[in-house]
């Protein structure tokens, strides 16, 4: 199990990655807000390392930036996203049909 120092070091990677990913897409922080619903001031704090993304924020950002949550949090060096699950158009469970 990783020590607290190692986890803290991994999470510090998040700040730089978010800015790099945003700039690679050619987005402003306002664009990120419009696409994800994450307030621009909150997103700015994420990029500056004043806050860490919640799971929901990381999920939204990983989808927007076409990467994985693990990459955003610094748990992997591979920016490629995991295969996404294609959900059927009809959300009704099969047993209810």
VEXPA-853245 format. One record per residue (C-alpha): x, y, z; residue in one letter. Coordinates in steps of 0.5 Angstrom, whole numbers, padded with zeros to 4 digits. Example, Ala and Ser with C-alpha at 12.3 -4.5 7.8 and 13.67 -1.06 7.14 Angstrom:
<atoms>
<atom <0025; -0009; 0016>; 'A'>
<atom <0027; -0002; 0014>; 'S'>
</atoms>
This chain:
<atoms>
<atom <0000; 0000; 0000>; 'X'>
<atom <0003; 0007; -0002>; 'X'>
<atom <0005; 0011; 0004>; 'X'>
<atom <0001; 0018; 0005>; 'X'>
<atom <0007; 0022; 0002>; 'X'>
<atom <0007; 0018; -0005>; 'X'>
<atom <0000; 0019; -0006>; 'X'>
<atom <0001; 0026; -0004>; 'X'>
<atom <0006; 0027; -0009>; 'X'>
<atom <0002; 0023; -0015>; 'X'>
<atom <-0004; 0028; -0014>; 'X'>
<atom <0001; 0034; -0014>; 'X'>
<atom <0002; 0032; -0022>; 'X'>
<atom <-0006; 0033; -0023>; 'X'>
<atom <-0005; 0041; -0023>; 'X'>
<atom <0000; 0041; -0029>; 'X'>
<atom <-0004; 0035; -0033>; 'X'>
<atom <-0010; 0039; -0033>; 'X'>
<atom <-0007; 0045; -0036>; 'X'>
<atom <-0003; 0041; -0041>; 'X'>
<atom <-0009; 0037; -0043>; 'X'>
<atom <-0014; 0044; -0043>; 'X'>
<atom <-0008; 0047; -0047>; 'X'>
<atom <-0008; 0041; -0052>; 'X'>
<atom <-0015; 0042; -0054>; 'X'>
<atom <-0014; 0049; -0055>; 'X'>
<atom <-0019; 0051; -0049>; 'X'>
<atom <-0020; 0057; -0045>; 'X'>
<atom <-0022; 0055; -0037>; 'X'>
<atom <-0029; 0058; -0039>; 'X'>
<atom <-0029; 0053; -0045>; 'X'>
<atom <-0028; 0048; -0040>; 'X'>
<atom <-0034; 0051; -0035>; 'X'>
<atom <-0039; 0051; -0041>; 'X'>
<atom <-0037; 0044; -0043>; 'X'>
<atom <-0037; 0041; -0036>; 'X'>
<atom <-0041; 0045; -0032>; 'X'>
<atom <-0035; 0046; -0027>; 'X'>
<atom <-0035; 0053; -0025>; 'X'>
<atom <-0029; 0057; -0028>; 'X'>
<atom <-0026; 0059; -0021>; 'X'>
<atom <-0027; 0052; -0019>; 'X'>
<atom <-0023; 0050; -0025>; 'X'>
<atom <-0018; 0055; -0024>; 'X'>
<atom <-0016; 0052; -0017>; 'X'>
<atom <-0016; 0045; -0019>; 'X'>
<atom <-0010; 0048; -0024>; 'X'>
<atom <-0007; 0052; -0019>; 'X'>
<atom <-0007; 0046; -0014>; 'X'>
<atom <-0011; 0049; -0009>; 'X'>
<atom <-0016; 0044; -0010>; 'X'>
<atom <-0016; 0037; -0012>; 'X'>
<atom <-0022; 0034; -0017>; 'X'>
<atom <-0027; 0031; -0014>; 'X'>
<atom <-0029; 0024; -0017>; 'X'>
<atom <-0035; 0027; -0021>; 'X'>
<atom <-0030; 0033; -0024>; 'X'>
<atom <-0025; 0028; -0026>; 'X'>
<atom <-0030; 0024; -0029>; 'X'>
<atom <-0032; 0030; -0033>; 'X'>
<atom <-0025; 0032; -0035>; 'X'>
<atom <-0023; 0026; -0037>; 'X'>
<atom <-0029; 0025; -0042>; 'X'>
<atom <-0028; 0032; -0044>; 'X'>
<atom <-0020; 0031; -0045>; 'X'>
<atom <-0021; 0024; -0048>; 'X'>
<atom <-0016; 0021; -0042>; 'X'>
<atom <-0017; 0017; -0036>; 'X'>
<atom <-0019; 0019; -0029>; 'X'>
<atom <-0012; 0015; -0027>; 'X'>
<atom <-0008; 0020; -0032>; 'X'>
<atom <-0011; 0026; -0029>; 'X'>
<atom <-0010; 0024; -0022>; 'X'>
<atom <-0003; 0022; -0024>; 'X'>
<atom <-0003; 0014; -0023>; 'X'>
<atom <-0001; 0013; -0030>; 'X'>
<atom <0004; 0016; -0035>; 'X'>
<atom <-0001; 0014; -0041>; 'X'>
<atom <-0006; 0019; -0043>; 'X'>
<atom <-0010; 0014; -0047>; 'X'>
<atom <-0017; 0013; -0044>; 'X'>
<atom <-0020; 0006; -0042>; 'X'>
<atom <-0025; 0003; -0047>; 'X'>
<atom <-0031; 0007; -0046>; 'X'>
<atom <-0038; 0003; -0045>; 'X'>
<atom <-0043; 0004; -0050>; 'X'>
<atom <-0050; 0005; -0047>; 'X'>
<atom <-0056; 0003; -0051>; 'X'>
<atom <-0061; 0008; -0053>; 'X'>
<atom <-0066; 0005; -0048>; 'X'>
<atom <-0064; 0005; -0041>; 'X'>
<atom <-0070; 0001; -0039>; 'X'>
<atom <-0068; -0006; -0036>; 'X'>
<atom <-0069; -0012; -0040>; 'X'>
<atom <-0073; -0015; -0035>; 'X'>
<atom <-0078; -0009; -0035>; 'X'>
<atom <-0080; -0010; -0042>; 'X'>
</atoms>
